[in-house]
Amino acid sequence: MNVFMVGGTGLLGCEAAKVLIARGHKVTTVALPPLPEGAPIPEEMEILFQNINDISDEELAKLLEGKDVFIYAAGVDERVEFPAPVMDYYNKFNIAPLKRIFPICKKVGIKRAVVLGSYFAYLSKLRPDMKLPERNPYFKSRLMQEEVCESFADDNFSVAVLELPYIFGTQPGRKPVWTILIEQIAFMDKWPFTMYPKGGTAMLTCRQVGQAIAGAAERQKSGFEAIPISMYNMKWNDFLAIVYKARGMAGRKIVNVPPWMMRFGMIKPDLDYKKRKIDSGMDVYNLPDIMDLDLFINDAYCRALGVEDDDIDAAIEDSIKISVASYNGTVKLLEMKGE
């Protein structure tokens, strides 16, 4: 199988490339320099240092010719900050590239595409009563992304969107997204306890995401499918116990707070966004209701893609330790990019 990937040098794309190459497939990717120092990027992967948005349709068609599968492992999530209107940026990085690339894929004969999405799209469909897309631009954008994918899918071109939850694991030289968590909870270190919602989340390791991507790429299924992805479901209290152990604060007391109380804590970040003219992809006053949920997903979907068990506790610890180092400024790491 000949695979073309956008984002093959990133945390998740790199893991997918390793699995695909180990299974005998050829992988080509476009990526932006520089590469993270020390990252275990497969030597067998052909890397084209180009911005996909700067390549003409004719050039892109030539790159895609002879390929069997297209994988979109790029884009941005709700933790990347943008000025208003944020939907313009979600469209630029997560939606518009697919509208442009899919017709070219179909023209040159590619039969399958795999797109990395979000489990917030899954939640939006699971709980329409919460009207999440109406309040959260990021949720809306991920649903729009799935709609675009479905619009191009047919019997000759299948598209699978992986609705990814929280992911743990590290890539040497690259800044983990979990640095944001350290920023959010560090101010409570001087308190005798940490206040946090009582809900929980689905999760998996970056290695497992790589297996899921590879499994979806090899999957023989026509049309469109949105696949909820998870291998573990964990309450926030259990997650924070691992976080604080990694921070050298094992046994830290966690006090669960209801959504109405957490909303008071959202006033400061809301004012900060407004001061910095940031248009958040999440409604900060809706976030407490979301985090109060047990946003869990059955692992059967991942098992069907051939995903294997992994050490999630170790992956969380690794993510938090490097995030703490990044937060403290003791290491210099590459930031997440959309382009």
Number of C-alpha atoms within 10 A of each C-alpha: 15 17 24 24 26 23 23 28 29 22 26 25 25 25 25 29 28 23 20 24 18 12 11 10 16 17 24 21 25 19 21 18 11 9 15 19 12 10 16 14 20 18 9 13 20 14 19 15 13 14 13 18 14 9 12 9 14 10 10 16 18 11 17 25 16 15 20 19 24 26 26 23 24 24 22 19 20 16 14 14 16 19 15 13 13 19 18 14 20 25 17 17 19 25 21 16 16 20 15 12 18 20 14 19 23 17 12 16 17 24 20 29 25 25 27 21 30 27 24 24 24 23 20 19 15 11 10 10 8 15 13 23 21 12 17 19 21 26 25 20 26 26 20 18 25 23 13 16 25 18 13 17 21 13 10 13 20 24 29 27 25 25 21 22 24 16 22 24 23 24 22 15 17 21 23 25 19 22 19 13 14 19 12 11 12 13 10 11 11 8 10 10 12 18 18 20 22 19 20 20 20 23 24 27 25 24 24 28 28 22 25 28 31 26 21 25 26 17 14 10 16 16 17 22 17 20 20 25 32 30 24 19 18 16 17 20 18 11 16 20 17 21 23 17 15 20 15 11 13 13 11 17 16 18 12 17 16 16 20 11 13 21 17 11 15 17 12 11 12 16 12 12 15 13 9 10 13 17 18 23 24 17 17 18 18 16 17 24 17 18 19 20 14 16 21 22 21 14 18 14 16 25 17 12 19 16 23 12 13 15 10 19 17 15 18 22 20 17 23 27 22 25 24 22 15 19 18 11 10 10 13 11 17 14 12 17 12 15 17
